[in-house]
Amino acid sequence: MRIKFRARLSLLLLALFVLVQLPTFFAFYYATRQSALTQAQTRLASGARVFADLLSTRGAQLLDAVQITTADFGFKQAVATGDTPTIHSVLYNQGHRISADLMVLTDLDGRVVAGLDAGGRSMPVGDWATLVAHADAPAAGTTMTLINGRPYQLVIVPVRAPTRIAWVGMGFALDDKLAHSLKDLAGVEVTFVARDAGGQRWLSSTLPAPGDTERQALFDAAAGPGRAAQPRMLALGGQEYFTQWQPLQGGDGMLGALLQFSRSQALATYRSLEHELLLIAGLSLIASLAGALWLSRNVTRPVSQLADAARRIGHGDYLGTVEVQHNDELGELAHAFNGMQRGIARREQQIAHAAFHDNLTALPNRASLQQALVDALVRAGNAGHTLAVLMLDVDRFKEINDTMGHAIGDRVLVEIGRRLRAGLRDEDMLARFGGDEFVVLMEGIAADELVQRAEQLLATVGEPILAEAMELFLDVSVGMALFPEHGDTAEELLRRADIAMYDAKESRSQLQLYRPGRDAEHLYRLSLVNDLRRAVPNGELLLYYQPKMQLCSRRVVNVEALLRWRHPQHGIIPPDDFIALAEHSGIIRTLTDWVLHEVIRQCAEWSAAGMDIGIALNLSAMDLGSGELPDLLARHLAHYRIDPSQLVLEVTETAVMRDALYSLEVLNRLKACGVMLAIDDFGTGYSSLSHLKRLPVDELKIDKSFVMGMAEDEDDAVIVRSTIELAHNMGLKVVAEGVETEAAMEMLRSFRCDSAQGYLISRPMAAADATRWLAAATEEFASRPATGPAECGA
Ligand SMILES: Nc1nc2c(ncn2[C@@H]2O[C@@H]3COP(=O)(O)O[C@H]4[C@@H](O)[C@H](n5cnc6c(=O)[nH]c(N)nc65)O[C@@H]4COP(=O)(O)O[C@H]3[C@H]2O)c(=O)[nH]1
């Protein structure tokens, strides 16, 4: 491809050069040729003039000689007396003086008396009557005529004594000799051509011995059409001649001269010029070819270098540089190319680093770890040593993020990463797997040493972390899987370490080695998510109701609605097993809509049955992130026409804190519908009572973890008591959940808690059971001696 481009460029340059040079060359060539030919024609024309002058001179010579002869007294007497020897002598002497070829004496009627040739010998000259008659004409002078079929230039003058007694004529033959002398003077070929009245032809020429073909061509040229016109080209014996016809006589016969100038002779002077021109053109062509090659090489070499460099960069080699010594655009391009190469190398390094490292902690990331695990498995397989994968997840990290903000969350993650790294051996690998998950790879470690090291890591991370002047105590759950016992692929080991980590969280053991057979449980959870999507349309959800007792009056005027899922295969599933899944998969909004509608419908049903029962329902953090909930609530309330204050919406403090501002806005809009708001699971999150001051809540539910242990644990009792007091001070009602014993109930009463909820009063019941239970409880309450409003109001 590269060669092709260079060849194309060379050819193009060459073609351009030839295109420019060729017309110049041809114009010059044509002009010189034309000039040569014009010169040839000029020569021909001047030759014709010289030819005419020469004939005229010779005519004058003849006239002079004839006049001398006719004036000679002796001659006249000899003519008058018929003295033939004297006549012959005088004619010969005068003719010989001017080298005449013919001397003739005739009587007055043109009968020949004496006819001599150049040697003075008598010769037959035919009948001169016509010639003499013409000579008698007033303008008579030189005449051209054929005598015995041969052309002559003649002068005929009368002999007077004193009257005419005879005619004397002298002539020059138009022969080879004359032709050659004319050629010498005029510089053109001369051919005399003649044909008498009888059709006999004669030809005399300076051309080198013309053959029959050439002779015929010459006769044709003399006799052919347009012979008197401009010179024309005649091919003779492989040569070309400019040919011009010069007529010498009109009349019946034909006599004239063909004047010719050889074309090759005309061009001969230019031949060397032509050769020089061709030489120059040839040299220019070679020079331009060399120039084109040099130029195209000069242009394509840097381009080729750049193409090579591009290929090299394409293969990931960024080491070389493009060396183009040009101070022009190509040099600039090479410079830019080198810059681009450095930029690509730098960015590739950054991308490679970013692709395999976590931005926040700068630890290797998931991709990096997976690759390292694959490599480590090969090493472990070959060396026959063990390999441990530890999956670490920070417990309730989401709450830190939600309540304290992402900046603090990030700092906590960085600190955890730093501590973990510090607690590991150099050869161990630590990666951030995503979110609050970290993974550790340990090669060649025994199971007991592994546990010991994992516990050390837990202890390191468990040290308090200072954030915003608060000490955060973090727990980490660790799941561990070993090669080869728990798997021999990276994917399997990671999945099993993850399963173990979930088990650790659930069992709150913090540390858990993978237990064979746990995969099924994991898969079960995943399949639940799929099934959950169909739970609402399939009518698989139902609500259980758990009574809340007003402690002062011992009456049950409220229940809490608790969701249950009747799974077609697995039976009743408690909310703890699917609410988190619903939240993670985004199905929770559908569930909440269903619960809200069902609770309001149930409330309206009880109300219609004369049972004035308030119902509490649970909202998730994600519900507070939706601005549609207040509108939905308002629509249902309007539709079922229940008293909004009969409805209590329970939200956890963690849910409120996730996006405090937006949650507050949604809570205010919910509150504006007239419903009651309660904070659920109070005491388990990071917020404090002071945070609650800003919320439009009416009630606070103390988490059952404090209430259940209250009778035995002094600390829990203190927490419950102080929470109740502080909540009352803030004008909030307090509900304690998880009341399982009379002792607890008594304590709560003594703490002046407002309401209690727990198994002691009743377990959550299906709607029908709850209706019956509530009816019975109302009856029982009616039969008891009334407790005064003062007791409840105090
Ligand atoms: N050990 C013990 N437990 C008691 C006692 N009294 C009540 N409980 C249990 O404590 C939970 C109280 O509900 P929660 O704190 O709102 O905690 C609820 C609530 O956070 C969530 N949940 C239940 N229904 C819904 C719902 O419709 N929507 C949402 N978002 N969450 C729900 O599921 C959690 C668990 O609900 P449940 O399994 O029904 O468990 C209920 C109830 O059965 C007792 O004396 N001892």
The ligand as a Gaussian input file, in Angstrom:
#p B3LYP/6-31G(d) Opt

LIG

0 1
 N      -39.600000     -11.501000      69.878000
 C      -40.658000     -10.733000      69.905000
 N      -41.067000     -10.144000      68.772000
 C      -42.157000      -9.379000      68.855000
 C      -42.859000      -9.163000      70.029000
 N      -43.879000      -8.348000      69.744000
 C      -43.830000      -8.068000      68.431000
 N      -42.770000      -8.695000      67.855000
 C      -42.324000      -8.624000      66.476000
 O      -41.606000      -7.434000      66.313000
 C      -41.849000      -6.899000      65.024000
 C      -42.387000      -5.532000      65.187000
 O      -42.404000      -4.881000      64.031000
 P      -41.320000      -3.863000      63.579000
 O      -40.429000      -3.453000      64.691000
 O      -42.065000      -2.770000      62.927000
 O      -40.467000      -4.678000      62.576000
 C      -41.053000      -5.115000      61.421000
 C      -40.986000      -4.147000      60.342000
 O      -39.770000      -3.447000      60.433000
 C      -40.925000      -5.018000      59.115000
 N      -42.277000      -5.032000      58.518000
 C      -43.342000      -5.747000      58.830000
 N      -44.350000      -5.444000      58.021000
 C      -43.924000      -4.455000      57.202000
 C      -44.510000      -3.696000      56.145000
 O      -45.682000      -3.814000      55.835000
 N      -43.731000      -2.791000      55.529000
 C      -42.415000      -2.601000      55.860000
 N      -41.734000      -1.710000      55.248000
 N      -41.853000      -3.281000      56.858000
 C      -42.589000      -4.197000      57.502000
 O      -40.622000      -6.320000      59.494000
 C      -40.254000      -6.272000      60.858000
 C      -40.561000      -7.581000      61.457000
 O      -41.866000      -7.809000      61.469000
 P      -42.438000      -9.085000      62.167000
 O      -41.645000     -10.260000      61.791000
 O      -43.881000      -9.090000      61.952000
 O      -42.125000      -8.820000      63.648000
 C      -42.852000      -7.847000      64.374000
 C      -43.488000      -8.525000      65.536000
 O      -43.987000      -9.799000      65.233000
 C      -42.401000      -9.823000      71.217000
 O      -42.968000      -9.680000      72.298000
 N      -41.301000     -10.585000      71.126000

